[in-house]
Amino acid sequence: MRLFWIAIAIMAAGLGLLLWNDSTGSVAGLETDRFGRLLYLTVLGLVIGAGVLGSGIRLGQATRSIAVWLMILVVLVAGYQYRYELQDIASAVTAGLVPGSPLSVTTSDGANAVRLDRMAGGHFGVRGTVDGTPVSFMLDTGATATVLTAEDARRAGFDPADLRYDIQVSTANGMARAARVTAGEIAVGSIVRGPLPVLVAEEGRLTQSLLGMNFIDTLSGFDVRGERMILRD
């Protein structure tokens, strides 16, 4: 209780000094803002000390508890300060564990980019989204348009049964018919485009959706470096 009343007395005296010297802008050679922060920390330390001593907890145990809480505070602050770096690390780990996962990066000139790794079959694949629905694409620079399988289109909110298949497209299984729809948004990592026209292949005529040139042409560029492809926003 003695420490508590000492803290109250210090706080009252400090507030009095702040009010008395408000017009001068300084207290004991310190700016009023700095003096106020010093007063706050001093009173807070005394109140915490009074609480620890008054609780009957041993000094060693109290010190360990304070150290633990300080460590937790430091970890939380560091996590917030380096949140973007931690996001990059998490993206890199995910890209390594899940084939086709895009890794959003920043180029040397500060531009936004997405890195893709070559798949086992030799093609570049990527896990993107169409109107928020996950879709596994294969990048096809020979395809003029982005083409969805009937299954992916259905999951993205397009009913293949209601579409008009009046466009001829060439697929790995030969010629097929496709229907034209408009996707509100297509996202590959941090690169987002939309609205964008896409094609929906007939049921059973396409085994994997294709990310075509109508998406790739919206980029500032792309290049292949060995087993990696970089898409630049």
N, C-alpha and C positions, 0 to 999 in steps of 0.2 A: 504493500500500500504506500510505503514511503516513496518508492520509485514513481508510482503513479502520480502522487501529488507533486513530486519534483517535475515530472513531465508537464503537468498542468501549469505549474508556476513558470516554467521556461516558455511554454506556448503563450501564456498571457503576457509575459515580458516581451517576447519577440513580436507579438502583434502590436503591443504598445509602441515599440521602437519603429515598426513599419509605418504605423499611423503618424507618429511624430515626425518621421523623416521622409514622408511621402513627397513633400514639395522639393526636397533636395535630391531625391533619386538615389541615395546611397545610405547604407547603415554600416558604421565601423569600417569604412573604406570599401565595402562590397556593394554592388548594384542591388537594388531592392529585390529584383527577380532572383538573383543568386542567393541573397540572404534568406528569402522566403523558402527556396528549395532546401537550403541548409537547415533551416528551422524545422521544416517538415520532416526531413530524414532523421534529425536528432530526436524529435518527439516520437516518431514512429519506432526508432530503435529503443527508446526508453519504455514505451508502452509494451513492445514485444518482450523486452527483458523483464518487465514487471509481471507480465502474464506467465512467462516461463518460471520465474522464481516463485510466484504465487501458486502455481499448480502443483508444486512439490516434486516435479520431475527432476531427476539428477542432471547435473550440468553436462556430463558426458553424453547422456542420452539425448538431451536437448540439442547439443551441438551436432550430433549425428543427424538428427531429424532436420535441423536447419540446413545442413550440408546437402542432404538428399533433395530437399525442396529447391535449393539453389541450383542443383544439377538439373533437375526437371525443368526449371525456368530457363536455364541456359540452352538446353536441348530444344525447347519450344521456340525460343527466340531465334536460334540458329536455323531451325527448320523453316521458320517463316522467312528469314533473310535469304536463304538459299533454296526457296521453294521451286524456282524455275530450273535450277541445276538438278535438283532431285527429280523433277518431272522428266528431264532429258535422260537421266540414268534409268528411270523406270521404263521409259519408252525403248531405250536401247536393250534392256533385258527382255522386254516383251517381244521385240523384233527378233531377238536371237532364239527365243523359245517357241514362238508361234510363226511358222513360215508365212510370208506375205504380209506381215504386220508392217505398216509404214512407220518410218522414223522421221519425225519433224525435226529439222535442223535449221541453223542460220548460217548462211554463206559468209565468206570473208568480207564481202561488201555490205553485210547487214540484211540481205534479202532473205525472204522466207523460202524454204525448200523442203522437199520430202525425199528421203533415201529409201530405195527398194533393193532387196537382195534377189539374185537369180534363183529361181526354183529348181528343184531336182530335175525336172524335164527340160531345162535349158531356157524356159521362157521366164519373163518377168511377170509375177502375179502380185496382186495387192488386195488387201481387205479394205474396201471402202464402204460408203453408205449411199443409198438412194432414198431421199426423203426420210432420212433417219434410220432406214432399215439396213442392216449389215448385208453386203453383197461381196462375194469373192470374184474379182475381176482378173482377166488375163489382158495385159497390155498388148494391143495389136495395132502397130503403126500402119498396117495395110488395110485396116478397116476405116472407112470414111466416117462412120457413125458409131456411137456407143450402142451395143446390142445387149439386151437382157434375155436370159432364158425365160420361158413361160413361168417356171417355178419362182425365180427371183422377182419377176414382174408381179406375180400374184402376192408375194409377201410384201412388196413395196406399195401395194394398194391398187394395182391395175388388174382388172378381171380379164384374162385372156379370151374368155368366151364372148365378151362384148366388143372385141376389137375387130377392125377390118384389115385383113392381111392382103394388101394390094401392092406391096413393094418387094421386088426380087432382090435377094441378098445371096452372097456366096459364102458358104461355111465350109468347115473341114469335111462335112458329110455331103457336100455338093450344094446345088442351088436350093434355096428355100424361100418361102414368103415371110414377110414381116409386116407388122403394123406400127404406125407412128404414134407415139405418145409424148408428153412433155413432163419431165421430172422437175419438180420445184427446186431440188438441190441435189448435187452430186458432190460428195466430199471424199478426198483422199488425204488422210492425215489432216494437216492444217490448211490444205488447199481446198477451197470450196467454190463451186461454180453453180450458177442456176439463175433463172430457169433454163433448162437445156433440153433440146429435142433428143429423144432416144428411140430405138427400135425394139420391138418385142418379137422374138422369133416364134414360129409355130411350135406347138407342143411337141416335144421329143426331137426337134431338129437341131438343137444346140445344147452341148453338154456343160458349157461354162460361159458366163457373161463376158463380153468383150468391152474393154475401155478403148474407144476409138479416137480418131483424130479430131473429132469435133470437141472433145475435152482437151486433148493434148495441144491443139492449136491455140487454146486460150492461155497457155503458159508462156512465160518469157523465154523458155528454152528447156531442153533436156539433153543429157549426155550419158553415155555408158562408159564406165571405167572398170574394166575387168568383170567381176561378178556383181557389180553394183550399178544401179541407175539413179541419177539425180534428176528430180523434177523441180524446176525453179518457178516459183510463183510470179 
